[in-house]
Amino acid sequence: MAIPSPDPDASRRLRTASGSGQRRWLAVLAISLTVAILAAALKLLGGGYGPPADGILGGILGGGQTMPPAASGNPAGVGGSADAADASRIVEVAVSRSAAFEPATVEMSVGDVVTFEVANTDREAHLFVIGDAATQQQFADAIVHMPDGPPHDLTNALVLQPGQTKRLTWRFGAAGALEYACHLRGHYEAGIRGQITVQ
């Protein structure tokens, strides 16, 4: 019985097959990591929020935090976004670092539908966020992870670049105290906020 002579190419073929298997495994790993990173980035940039967003910065913070119900409309509570065609009046608001919000206080009645026309007269960006104390606190907690603010306007928040003017229409719910505020880079702490009294 003849013993087959060793195949000199067998070892090379085995190494090549092993190397290509390893390359395939690395490619699968790279694709999986890319998909995971993209999914995390999408969640960070607005997961539960789509434009115009509903929820606190769209579950942007890996822990899945969301905006309080006011962001998507809660007529029995603080209110919610409304159609501009339903607005009974326009309230002009200006914001700047030196003057904060002007006017600093406004009064509304339960059920009022008002369009806020907000002008950023400053050389830096500002936010205009409507909500009660709990909403403002949740927004402040969320914005820590987004020092430049949300990437787009939200249901209860405007992102205002220098010199920009935008509108937000709101239907006021139950009587109580609300605020409009900016939460960028310590602006709220510096007094860039206004008081809304709903009666």
VEXGU-271598 format. One record per residue: residue number from 0; residue in three letters; y, z, x of N, C-alpha, C in turn. Coordinates in steps of 0.05 Angstrom, whole numbers. Atoms other than C-alpha are relative to their C-alpha. Layout:
N
- NUM; ALA; Y; Z; X; Y; Z; X; Y; Z; X
...
***
This chain:
199
- 0; MET; -23; 0; 17; 0; 0; 0; 25; 0; 18
- 1; ALA; -24; 3; -17; 66; -22; 28; 22; 19; -9
- 2; ILE; -23; -18; 7; 123; 28; 31; 25; -17; 1
- 3; PRO; -24; 17; 0; 187; -5; 9; 20; 9; 21
- 4; SER; -20; -7; -21; 239; -9; 62; 25; 11; -14
- 5; PRO; -24; -12; 13; 301; 33; 48; 22; -22; -5
- 6; ASP; -21; 19; 8; 356; -5; 13; 27; 10; 12
- 7; PRO; -24; -10; -13; 418; 1; 57; 24; 1; -19
- 8; ASP; -23; 0; 19; 464; -14; -2; -2; 21; -21
- 9; ALA; 4; -19; 21; 434; 39; -48; 19; 24; 3
- 10; SER; -18; -23; -5; 473; 96; -16; 29; -7; -7
- 11; ARG; -28; 9; 6; 538; 56; -21; 4; -2; -30
- 12; ARG; -2; 3; 29; 524; 39; -95; 1; 28; -13
- 13; LEU; 0; -27; 11; 510; 113; -109; 27; 13; 3
- 14; ARG; -27; -11; -6; 576; 134; -76; 21; -14; -18
- 15; THR; -19; 15; 17; 614; 79; -114; -2; 9; -29
- 16; ALA; 4; -9; 28; 583; 100; -181; 11; 28; -3
- 17; SER; -10; -28; 1; 599; 173; -166; 31; 0; 1
- 18; GLY; -29; 1; -3; 671; 155; -145; 13; -11; -25
- 19; SER; -12; 11; 24; 684; 113; -207; -3; 20; -23
- 20; GLY; 3; -21; 21; 656; 169; -252; 21; 21; 4
- 21; GLN; -20; -20; -5; 703; 217; -218; 28; -11; -7
- 22; ARG; -26; 12; 8; 762; 168; -227; 3; 0; -30
- 23; ARG; -1; 0; 29; 744; 161; -301; 6; 28; -11
- 24; TRP; -5; -28; 9; 742; 237; -309; 29; 7; 5
- 25; LEU; -28; -6; -7; 810; 243; -274; 19; -15; -19
- 26; ALA; -17; 15; 19; 839; 188; -319; 0; 13; -28
- 27; VAL; 2; -14; 26; 813; 224; -382; 17; 26; 1
- 28; LEU; -15; -25; -3; 843; 289; -356; 30; -6; -1
- 29; ALA; -28; 7; -1; 910; 255; -341; 10; -8; -28
- 30; ILE; -8; 9; 27; 912; 223; -411; 2; 25; -18
- 31; SER; 0; -24; 17; 894; 290; -444; 25; 17; 5
- 32; LEU; -24; -16; -7; 949; 326; -406; 25; -13; -10
- 33; THR; -24; 14; 9; 1000; 272; -423; 3; 3; -31
- 34; VAL; -1; -3; 29; 982; 276; -497; 8; 29; -7
- 35; ALA; -7; -28; 5; 987; 352; -495; 30; 5; 5
- 36; ILE; -28; -3; -7; 1055; 349; -461; 18; -14; -21
- 37; LEU; -16; 14; 21; 1081; 297; -511; 0; 15; -26
- 38; ALA; 2; -16; 24; 1056; 339; -569; 18; 24; 1
- 39; ALA; -17; -23; -4; 1091; 400; -541; 30; -8; -1
- 40; ALA; -28; 9; -1; 1155; 361; -529; 9; -7; -29
- 41; LEU; -8; 6; 27; 1155; 334; -600; 4; 25; -17
- 42; LYS; -4; -26; 15; 1145; 404; -628; 26; 13; 9
- 43; LEU; -24; -13; -10; 1201; 429; -583; 25; -14; -11
- 44; LEU; -24; 15; 9; 1248; 374; -607; 2; -3; -30
- 45; GLY; -4; 1; 28; 1237; 383; -680; -25; 0; -17
- 46; GLY; 25; -1; 14; 1166; 394; -702; 1; 2; -30
- 47; GLY; 1; -2; 29; 1174; 421; -772; 26; -9; -12
- 48; TYR; -27; 6; 8; 1244; 395; -777; 7; -28; -5
- 49; GLY; -8; 28; 1; 1251; 321; -783; 29; -3; -6
- 50; PRO; -28; 3; 4; 1320; 293; -788; 5; -8; -29
- 51; PRO; -13; -26; -5; 1354; 322; -829; -20; 22; -4
- 52; ALA; 21; -19; -3; 1313; 381; -811; -1; 21; -22
- 53; ASP; 5; -23; 18; 1284; 435; -855; -17; 19; 16
- 54; GLY; 15; -20; -14; 1262; 497; -818; 15; 8; 25
- 55; ILE; -19; -7; -22; 1293; 534; -756; -5; -16; 24
- 56; LEU; 2; 18; -23; 1303; 483; -703; -28; -11; 1
- 57; GLY; 25; 15; 2; 1239; 452; -727; -23; 13; 13
- 58; GLY; 22; -12; -14; 1191; 503; -700; 2; -7; 29
- 59; ILE; -4; 9; -28; 1222; 483; -634; -10; 19; 21
- 60; LEU; 8; -19; -20; 1202; 546; -600; -29; 4; -1
- 61; GLY; 29; -1; -1; 1130; 544; -580; -13; 19; -18
- 62; GLY; 12; -20; 18; 1117; 605; -624; 0; -9; -28
- 63; GLY; 0; 10; 28; 1128; 562; -686; 20; 14; -18
- 64; GLN; -20; -12; 17; 1190; 599; -709; 12; -21; -17
- 65; THR; -13; 20; 17; 1223; 565; -768; 25; 11; -12
- 66; MET; -25; -7; 12; 1290; 565; -801; -6; 15; -26
- 67; PRO; 4; -14; 26; 1296; 612; -861; 3; -20; -23
- 68; PRO; 0; 18; 23; 1290; 582; -931; 27; -12; -6
- 69; ALA; -27; 10; 6; 1366; 573; -935; 3; -28; 12
- 70; ALA; -3; 26; -12; 1359; 513; -889; -8; -23; -18
- 71; SER; 9; 21; 17; 1323; 473; -941; 9; 3; -29
- 72; GLY; -11; -3; 27; 1359; 499; -1001; -13; 23; -15
- 73; ASN; 10; -23; 14; 1352; 565; -1038; 22; 9; -19
- 74; PRO; -23; -5; 17; 1401; 565; -1097; 2; 29; -9
- 75; ALA; -1; -28; 8; 1382; 637; -1117; 9; 18; 23
- 76; GLY; -8; -16; -23; 1397; 661; -1047; 27; -9; 11
- 77; VAL; -25; 8; -13; 1448; 636; -997; 9; -28; -7
- 78; GLY; -7; 27; 8; 1446; 565; -1025; -16; -20; 16
- 79; GLY; 14; 22; -14; 1426; 499; -995; 16; -25; 0
- 80; SER; -14; 25; -2; 1447; 429; -978; 2; -13; -27
- 81; ALA; -4; 14; 26; 1474; 386; -1034; 11; -28; 6
- 82; ASP; -10; 28; -2; 1495; 314; -1047; 31; 1; 0
- 83; ALA; -29; 0; -2; 1567; 300; -1027; 13; -9; -26
- 84; ALA; -11; 9; 26; 1578; 265; -1094; 3; 23; -20
- 85; ASP; -1; -22; 18; 1568; 332; -1128; 22; 21; 8
- 86; ALA; -19; -20; -10; 1622; 368; -1087; 25; 0; -17
- 87; SER; -24; -3; 16; 1681; 395; -1126; 25; 1; 17
- 88; ARG; -23; -1; -18; 1725; 402; -1065; -9; -4; 29
- 89; ILE; 5; 2; -29; 1730; 390; -990; 16; 22; 14
- 90; VAL; -13; -21; -16; 1745; 447; -942; 1; -10; 28
- 91; GLU; -3; 9; -28; 1774; 424; -876; -1; 24; 19
- 92; VAL; 4; -22; -20; 1752; 467; -817; 4; -13; 27
- 93; ALA; -3; 9; -27; 1773; 460; -745; -12; 22; 18
- 94; VAL; 12; -19; -19; 1737; 492; -686; 9; -6; 28
- 95; SER; -6; 2; -28; 1759; 505; -615; -6; 27; 13
- 96; ARG; 6; -25; -14; 1744; 557; -562; 24; 19; -2
- 97; SER; -23; -18; 0; 1815; 584; -563; 7; 10; -28
- 98; ALA; -7; -8; 27; 1826; 585; -638; -23; 7; -18
- 99; ALA; 24; -5; 15; 1754; 594; -661; 0; -18; -25
- 100; PHE; -1; 16; 24; 1745; 569; -733; 25; 5; -15
- 101; GLU; -23; -1; 17; 1805; 554; -775; -6; -16; -25
- 102; PRO; -7; -27; 6; 1806; 577; -830; -22; 20; 8
- 103; ALA; 19; -21; -8; 1772; 642; -810; -15; 11; -24
- 104; THR; 14; -10; 25; 1755; 660; -882; 4; -20; -22
- 105; VAL; -2; 16; 25; 1741; 622; -946; -14; 15; -22
- 106; GLU; 13; -12; 23; 1722; 643; -1016; -12; -21; -17
- 107; MET; 15; 18; 17; 1671; 609; -1060; -10; 15; -25
- 108; SER; 13; -11; 24; 1641; 620; -1129; -29; -8; 0
- 109; VAL; 28; 6; 2; 1567; 623; -1144; -3; -28; -13
- 110; GLY; 4; 27; 11; 1544; 551; -1156; 19; -21; 9
- 111; ASP; -19; 20; -11; 1603; 518; -1122; -15; -20; 19
- 112; VAL; 10; 20; -19; 1586; 453; -1086; 25; -9; 15
- 113; VAL; -23; 4; -17; 1633; 444; -1028; -8; -17; 25
- 114; THR; 4; 15; -24; 1638; 393; -972; 18; 11; 22
- 115; PHE; -15; -9; -23; 1659; 422; -905; 4; -24; 18
- 116; GLU; -7; 21; -19; 1695; 371; -862; 8; 14; 26
- 117; VAL; -3; -16; -23; 1689; 401; -793; 9; -17; 24
- 118; ALA; -10; 15; -22; 1731; 375; -735; -1; 18; 26
- 119; ASN; 0; -14; -26; 1717; 396; -663; 24; -9; 16
- 120; THR; -24; 7; -15; 1785; 397; -630; -1; 9; 29
- 121; ASP; 3; -11; -26; 1758; 425; -566; -10; -21; 20
- 122; ARG; 10; 18; -21; 1736; 394; -499; -30; 6; 5
- 123; GLU; 28; -6; -2; 1666; 424; -507; -14; -1; -27
- 124; ALA; 15; 2; 25; 1611; 418; -559; 0; 27; -15
- 125; HIS; 3; -23; 17; 1605; 466; -617; -20; -5; -22
- 126; LEU; 17; 2; 24; 1558; 480; -675; 15; 11; -24
- 127; PHE; -10; -11; 25; 1575; 493; -747; -25; 7; -16
- 128; VAL; 24; -10; 13; 1519; 535; -777; 7; 17; -24
- 129; ILE; -5; -16; 24; 1521; 561; -849; -25; 17; -5
- 130; GLY; 23; -17; 7; 1478; 621; -868; 9; 29; -2
- 131; ASP; -5; -29; 2; 1474; 695; -882; -6; 12; 28
- 132; ALA; 3; -14; -26; 1467; 747; -827; -28; -5; 12
- 133; ALA; 28; 5; -10; 1391; 737; -822; -3; -28; 11
- 134; THR; 1; 28; -10; 1398; 661; -816; 15; -2; 26
- 135; GLN; -15; 2; -25; 1451; 669; -763; -15; 12; 24
- 136; GLN; 15; -13; -21; 1408; 717; -723; -24; -17; 8
- 137; GLN; 23; 17; -7; 1347; 672; -727; 9; -25; 15
- 138; PHE; -10; 23; -15; 1389; 613; -705; 8; 8; 28
- 139; ALA; -7; -10; -27; 1417; 654; -647; -24; 4; 17
- 140; ASP; 24; -4; -15; 1347; 674; -626; -13; -26; 9
- 141; ALA; 12; 26; -6; 1323; 602; -629; 16; -15; 21
- 142; ILE; -18; 16; -17; 1383; 572; -593; -2; 8; 30
- 143; VAL; 3; -10; -27; 1368; 614; -531; -18; -20; 16
- 144; HIS; 18; 19; -12; 1313; 563; -517; 11; -28; 1
- 145; MET; -13; 27; 1; 1361; 504; -528; 29; 4; 8
- 146; PRO; -28; -6; -7; 1424; 518; -488; 20; -21; -7
- 147; ASP; -18; 21; 8; 1453; 451; -507; 0; -5; -30
- 148; GLY; 1; 2; 29; 1438; 462; -580; -22; -19; -10
- 149; PRO; 20; 18; 11; 1393; 423; -627; 7; -29; 6
- 150; PRO; -5; 28; -8; 1385; 349; -612; 13; -16; -22
- 151; HIS; -13; 15; 22; 1411; 328; -681; 8; 21; -21
- 152; ASP; -9; -17; 22; 1444; 356; -744; -24; 10; -15
- 153; LEU; 21; -12; 16; 1402; 402; -787; 11; 3; -29
- 154; THR; -8; -2; 27; 1405; 416; -861; 24; 19; -4
- 155; ASN; -22; -19; 2; 1451; 475; -851; 16; 3; 26
- 156; ALA; -14; -2; -25; 1480; 459; -783; 9; -28; 10
- 157; LEU; -11; 24; -12; 1524; 406; -751; 2; 4; 31
- 158; VAL; -4; 0; -29; 1524; 389; -676; 25; -17; 4
- 159; LEU; -26; 13; -3; 1596; 371; -658; 7; -4; 29
- 160; GLN; -9; 6; -27; 1613; 337; -593; 30; 1; 0
- 161; PRO; -29; -1; -2; 1685; 341; -567; 13; -23; -16
- 162; GLY; -15; 19; 16; 1733; 306; -615; -14; -11; -24
- 163; GLN; 16; 11; 22; 1679; 293; -667; 6; 15; -26
- 164; THR; -4; -12; 27; 1688; 305; -742; -25; -8; -17
- 165; LYS; 23; 5; 17; 1628; 312; -789; 2; 15; -26
- 166; ARG; 0; -13; 26; 1614; 333; -860; -27; 12; -6
- 167; LEU; 24; -14; 10; 1564; 382; -890; 6; 10; -28
- 168; THR; -4; -9; 28; 1557; 393; -965; -20; 22; -7
- 169; TRP; 17; -24; 6; 1531; 460; -990; 5; 9; -28
- 170; ARG; -1; -12; 27; 1514; 489; -1058; -4; 30; 4
- 171; PHE; 2; -29; -5; 1528; 564; -1057; -17; 13; -22
- 172; GLY; 19; -14; 17; 1475; 610; -1087; 12; 26; -10
- 173; ALA; -8; -26; 10; 1480; 684; -1103; 25; 11; 14
- 174; ALA; -24; -13; -12; 1542; 726; -1091; -8; 15; 25
- 175; GLY; 5; -14; -25; 1547; 756; -1022; 17; -10; 22
- 176; ALA; -16; 8; -23; 1573; 746; -952; -17; -20; 17
- 177; LEU; 12; 20; -18; 1557; 684; -910; 19; -4; 23
- 178; GLU; -17; 7; -23; 1583; 658; -844; -3; -29; 6
- 179; TYR; 5; 24; -15; 1595; 593; -810; 6; 7; 29
- 180; ALA; -2; -10; -27; 1586; 601; -736; -10; -21; 20
- 181; CYS; 10; 16; -23; 1574; 569; -668; -17; 19; 17
- 182; HIS; 18; -17; -16; 1516; 596; -626; -4; -12; 28
- 183; LEU; 3; 11; -27; 1525; 555; -562; 13; 19; 21
- 184; ARG; -10; -13; -24; 1534; 592; -496; 18; 24; -6
- 185; GLY; -15; -25; 5; 1559; 659; -524; 24; -4; -18
- 186; HIS; -24; 5; 17; 1609; 627; -572; 1; 20; -24
- 187; TYR; 0; -18; 22; 1587; 671; -630; 11; 27; 9
- 188; GLU; -9; -26; -10; 1598; 734; -588; 30; -1; 7
- 189; ALA; -29; 3; -6; 1667; 706; -569; 17; -2; -25
- 190; GLY; -15; 1; 25; 1686; 704; -643; 2; -27; -13
- 191; ILE; -1; 27; 12; 1674; 631; -659; -18; 0; -25
- 192; ARG; 14; -2; 26; 1653; 645; -731; 21; 5; -22
- 193; GLY; -17; -3; 23; 1683; 646; -800; -15; 14; -22
- 194; GLN; 12; -15; 22; 1670; 688; -862; 2; -15; -26
- 195; ILE; 0; 12; 27; 1649; 660; -930; -7; 22; -19
- 196; THR; 6; -20; 22; 1654; 706; -990; -7; -15; -25
- 197; VAL; 9; 14; 24; 1614; 682; -1049; 1; 21; -23
- 198; GLN; -3; -19; 23; 1633; 715; -1116; -11; -11; -26
***
